Amino acid sequence: MERIDEVTKRILTILEQDARTSYTQIAKQLGISETTVRNRVKALMKESILKGFTVRTCPEKLGKAITAMVGVDIGGETTPEITNKLAHIKEVSDLYVITGEFDLLLRVTCENISRLDEILEEIRSYDFVEGTRTFVVLRKVKESGLS
């Protein structure tokens, strides 16, 4: 796929709003054939522009009342061994290698402050962790869940 044209952008927008939208519905909405939609989506997936379809849940309604962003300073090179250890903590939903004051940024969702404290202790227990800083989310203003 050489470039993304307006039709493909509109297909992506529709799928971002509701990934369950059928190819037939998209085709009707855009005034194009279902085959065109199907071929465009297939090409987007082949090029890893569209990485898949997923379900987004509301953590709060699933008993995960706390969301926190945790900056982690490892004081050195970020290796797959380091990121894998942290990524395997079940409450770590996102993990980013970043620039700036910290080397890594983790999004943690958990049941309560006590559990967050346990998770932070686990993170700090690793030899490679030189320090952390935690930011507890008070309110979500915008969260798209999209890249």
C-alpha positions as CSV (number, residue, x, y, z in Angstrom):
1,M,0.0,0.0,0.0
2,E,1.8,3.1,-1.2
3,R,-0.3,5.8,0.3
4,I,-3.5,6.1,2.3
5,D,-6.2,7.9,0.3
6,E,-9.3,9.5,1.6
7,V,-11.5,6.4,1.1
8,T,-9.1,4.3,3.2
9,K,-8.9,7.0,5.8
10,R,-12.7,7.1,6.0
11,I,-12.8,3.3,6.4
12,L,-10.3,3.5,9.2
13,T,-12.3,6.2,10.9
14,I,-15.4,4.1,10.8
15,L,-13.6,1.0,12.2
16,E,-12.0,3.1,14.9
17,Q,-15.4,4.2,16.1
18,D,-16.9,0.7,16.0
19,A,-14.8,-2.2,14.9
20,R,-17.9,-4.3,14.6
21,T,-19.2,-2.3,11.6
22,S,-19.7,-4.7,8.7
23,Y,-18.1,-4.3,5.4
24,T,-21.6,-4.0,3.9
25,Q,-22.4,-1.1,6.3
26,I,-19.1,0.7,5.5
27,A,-19.7,0.2,1.8
28,K,-23.2,1.7,2.0
29,Q,-22.0,4.6,4.2
30,L,-19.1,5.5,1.7
31,G,-21.0,4.7,-1.5
32,I,-18.4,2.0,-2.6
33,S,-18.6,-1.7,-3.1
34,E,-18.2,-4.2,-0.3
35,T,-15.4,-5.8,-2.2
36,T,-13.5,-2.5,-2.2
37,V,-13.9,-2.3,1.6
38,R,-12.8,-5.9,2.1
39,N,-9.7,-5.4,-0.2
40,R,-8.8,-2.1,1.5
41,V,-9.0,-3.7,5.0
42,K,-7.0,-6.7,3.9
43,A,-4.3,-4.4,2.5
44,L,-4.3,-2.4,5.7
45,M,-3.8,-5.6,7.7
46,K,-1.1,-6.9,5.4
47,E,0.9,-3.6,5.8
48,S,0.3,-3.7,9.6
49,I,-1.4,-0.3,9.5
50,L,-4.5,-2.0,10.9
51,K,-3.2,-4.4,13.5
52,G,-6.4,-6.1,14.4
53,F,-9.8,-5.8,16.1
54,T,-10.1,-5.8,19.8
55,V,-12.5,-5.3,22.7
56,R,-12.0,-2.3,25.0
57,T,-13.3,-2.6,28.5
58,C,-13.9,-0.2,31.3
59,P,-11.4,-1.1,34.1
60,E,-13.4,0.7,36.8
61,K,-16.5,-1.5,36.1
62,L,-14.3,-4.6,36.3
63,G,-13.0,-3.7,39.8
64,K,-9.9,-1.9,38.7
65,A,-10.5,1.5,40.3
66,I,-6.9,2.7,40.2
67,T,-5.0,3.8,37.1
68,A,-1.4,5.1,37.6
69,M,1.4,6.1,35.3
70,V,4.7,4.9,36.7
71,G,8.0,6.4,35.5
72,V,10.9,3.9,35.9
73,D,14.6,4.9,35.9
74,I,16.8,1.9,35.1
75,G,20.0,4.0,34.7
76,G,21.2,2.2,31.7
77,E,20.3,0.4,28.5
78,T,16.8,-0.9,28.1
79,T,17.0,-4.5,27.2
80,P,14.3,-7.0,26.2
81,E,15.0,-8.9,29.5
82,I,14.1,-5.8,31.5
83,T,11.0,-4.9,29.5
84,N,9.8,-8.5,29.6
85,K,10.0,-8.7,33.4
86,L,8.0,-5.6,33.8
87,A,5.5,-6.4,31.0
88,H,4.7,-9.7,32.7
89,I,3.3,-8.0,35.8
90,K,-0.4,-8.6,35.0
91,E,-1.5,-5.1,36.1
92,V,0.9,-3.4,33.6
93,S,-1.4,-2.7,30.7
94,D,1.1,-0.5,28.7
95,L,4.8,-0.2,28.7
96,Y,6.8,2.4,26.8
97,V,10.5,3.1,26.4
98,I,10.8,6.9,26.6
99,T,13.2,9.8,26.7
100,G,13.6,12.3,29.5
101,E,13.8,11.8,33.2
102,F,12.7,8.2,33.1
103,D,13.7,5.3,30.8
104,L,10.3,3.5,30.9
105,L,6.7,4.6,31.4
106,L,4.1,2.0,32.6
107,R,0.4,2.3,32.8
108,V,-0.9,0.2,35.7
109,T,-4.5,-0.6,36.5
110,C,-5.5,-2.3,39.7
111,E,-8.1,-2.8,42.3
112,N,-7.0,-0.4,45.0
113,I,-4.1,1.7,46.5
114,S,-2.9,-1.3,48.6
115,R,-2.5,-3.4,45.4
116,L,-0.8,-0.5,43.7
117,D,1.7,-0.3,46.6
118,E,2.4,-4.0,46.2
119,I,3.0,-3.6,42.5
120,L,5.4,-0.7,43.1
121,E,7.3,-2.7,45.6
122,E,7.6,-5.5,43.1
123,I,8.9,-3.1,40.4
124,R,11.4,-1.5,42.9
125,S,12.6,-5.0,43.9
126,Y,14.3,-5.6,40.6
127,D,18.0,-4.9,40.6
128,F,17.9,-2.9,37.4
129,V,15.4,-0.3,38.9
130,E,17.1,2.8,40.2
131,G,14.0,4.7,41.0
132,T,10.3,5.2,40.2
133,R,7.8,8.1,40.3
134,T,4.1,7.3,40.4
135,F,1.3,9.5,39.1
136,V,-2.2,8.3,40.1
137,V,-4.9,9.3,37.6
138,L,-7.7,11.2,39.3
139,R,-10.0,11.5,36.3
140,K,-9.8,10.5,32.7
141,V,-10.6,13.4,30.4
142,K,-9.9,11.6,27.1
143,E,-8.9,8.0,26.5
144,S,-9.2,6.7,22.9
145,G,-7.4,3.4,23.3
146,L,-6.3,4.0,19.7
147,S,-2.8,4.4,18.4
